[in-house]
Amino acid sequence: MAVLRSATPERLSTFSDGVFAVLITVLVLELRPPEIPTFKALLQLWPTWLSYAVSYLFIAIVWTNHHYLLRYADEATPRLLWFNFAHLFSMSLLPLSTAWMAVSRLAPQPVAFYATVFFLVNATYICLIWELIETDPTEEASRKVARIMRYRSMATLFLFALAAIVALKYPVAGLGICICCLIVYLRPDPPGVAQGTETEIATKE
């Protein structure tokens, strides 16, 4: 009788990397040069450039954290696959929200929608944390990482929701809150995690 082997997460990681690459490509394709060949005309497109820069940074940060988190995966479980697809779906809304925000020149409702996309991405990221780290009751280091990452993610989830509400009245302030939240994720491993945890992950790989 044949023994079924556990599904490895390599294909999931490769597929996810492809989606992130496509998202960056779509963002670039949305950039249009000004009709007038002057620097003044180029500067007048500042909402487009700002939207692109923030979205590019967001994709880079999400990919970095996603790559870091998947190092905890030993098996591509059905629940992990669907959580990952939900995460990628929320990311796929980014080019649309970016283009709308840029075309509207940072109007309230487009910025609020943009912040909502950030909220959805963060919410699905919490699901990945729960599946990959919190469900492992045997490793104390993993539980510590999960606890710190959960607190960080819940705090930024609240701030993204606040940004969406604030943006309806003060769109620039709402976008500013989103940018501040991104700074927290520049380092994928949360502050306070011991170096031993990194060694443990490398050993699992």
ZIPEZI-V88744 format. One record per residue. N is the residue number from 1. SS is DSSP state (h for helix, s for strand, l for the rest). OMEGA is omega in radians with two decimals (999 if undefined). Layout:
N;SS;OMEGA, N;SS;OMEGA
//
This chain:
1;l;-3.10, 2;l;3.11, 3;l;3.14, 4;l;3.10, 5;l;3.12, 6;l;3.11, 7;l;-3.13, 8;l;-3.07, 9;l;-3.06, 10;h;-3.13, 11;h;3.10, 12;h;-3.14, 13;h;-3.13, 14;h;3.11, 15;h;-3.14, 16;h;3.11, 17;h;3.11, 18;h;3.13, 19;h;3.13, 20;h;3.12, 21;h;3.12, 22;h;-3.14, 23;h;3.10, 24;h;3.12, 25;h;3.13, 26;h;3.11, 27;h;-3.14, 28;h;-3.13, 29;h;3.13, 30;l;-3.14, 31;l;3.13, 32;l;3.10, 33;l;3.10, 34;l;-3.13, 35;l;3.14, 36;l;-3.06, 37;l;3.11, 38;l;3.09, 39;h;3.12, 40;h;3.11, 41;h;3.11, 42;h;-3.14, 43;h;3.12, 44;l;3.09, 45;l;-3.07, 46;h;3.08, 47;h;3.12, 48;h;-3.13, 49;h;3.11, 50;h;3.13, 51;h;3.13, 52;h;-3.10, 53;h;3.14, 54;h;-3.12, 55;h;3.11, 56;h;3.09, 57;h;-3.14, 58;h;3.12, 59;h;-3.13, 60;h;-3.13, 61;h;3.14, 62;h;3.13, 63;h;-3.13, 64;h;-3.14, 65;h;3.09, 66;h;3.12, 67;h;3.12, 68;h;-3.07, 69;h;-3.10, 70;h;3.07, 71;l;3.08, 72;l;-3.05, 73;l;3.02, 74;l;-3.06, 75;l;3.10, 76;l;-3.14, 77;l;3.10, 78;h;-3.14, 79;h;3.10, 80;h;3.13, 81;h;-3.10, 82;h;3.04, 83;h;-3.14, 84;h;3.09, 85;h;3.08, 86;h;3.11, 87;h;-3.14, 88;h;3.09, 89;h;3.13, 90;h;3.09, 91;h;-3.11, 92;h;3.10, 93;l;-3.05, 94;h;3.12, 95;h;3.11, 96;h;-3.11, 97;h;3.11, 98;h;-3.14, 99;h;-3.13, 100;h;-3.14, 101;h;-3.11, 102;h;-3.12, 103;h;-3.12, 104;l;-3.10, 105;l;3.08, 106;l;3.06, 107;l;-3.03, 108;h;-3.04, 109;h;3.05, 110;h;3.11, 111;h;3.10, 112;h;3.08, 113;h;3.10, 114;h;3.11, 115;h;3.11, 116;h;3.07, 117;h;3.07, 118;h;3.13, 119;h;-3.12, 120;h;3.11, 121;h;-3.13, 122;h;3.13, 123;h;3.12, 124;h;3.07, 125;h;3.08, 126;h;3.09, 127;h;3.11, 128;h;3.08, 129;h;-3.11, 130;h;-3.10, 131;h;-3.00, 132;h;-3.03, 133;h;-2.99, 134;h;-3.12, 135;l;3.13, 136;l;-3.05, 137;l;-2.97, 138;l;-3.02, 139;l;-3.12, 140;h;-3.13, 141;h;3.13, 142;h;3.12, 143;h;3.11, 144;h;3.09, 145;h;-3.13, 146;h;-3.11, 147;h;-3.13, 148;h;-3.14, 149;h;3.12, 150;h;3.14, 151;h;3.13, 152;h;-3.11, 153;h;3.13, 154;h;3.12, 155;h;3.13, 156;h;3.06, 157;h;3.08, 158;h;-3.11, 159;h;3.08, 160;h;3.08, 161;h;3.09, 162;h;3.14, 163;h;3.13, 164;h;3.13, 165;h;-3.13, 166;h;-3.09, 167;h;3.12, 168;l;3.12, 169;l;-3.11, 170;l;-3.02, 171;h;-3.13, 172;h;3.10, 173;h;3.11, 174;h;3.10, 175;h;3.11, 176;h;3.10, 177;h;3.12, 178;h;-3.13, 179;h;3.12, 180;h;3.12, 181;h;-3.14, 182;h;-3.12, 183;h;-3.12, 184;h;-3.06, 185;l;3.14, 186;l;3.05, 187;l;-3.05, 188;l;3.09, 189;l;-3.03, 190;l;3.08, 191;l;3.13, 192;l;3.11, 193;l;-3.09, 194;l;3.13, 195;h;3.13, 196;h;3.12, 197;h;3.12, 198;h;3.12, 199;h;-3.14, 200;h;3.13, 201;h;-3.13, 202;h;3.12, 203;h;3.13, 204;h;-3.14, 205;l;999
//
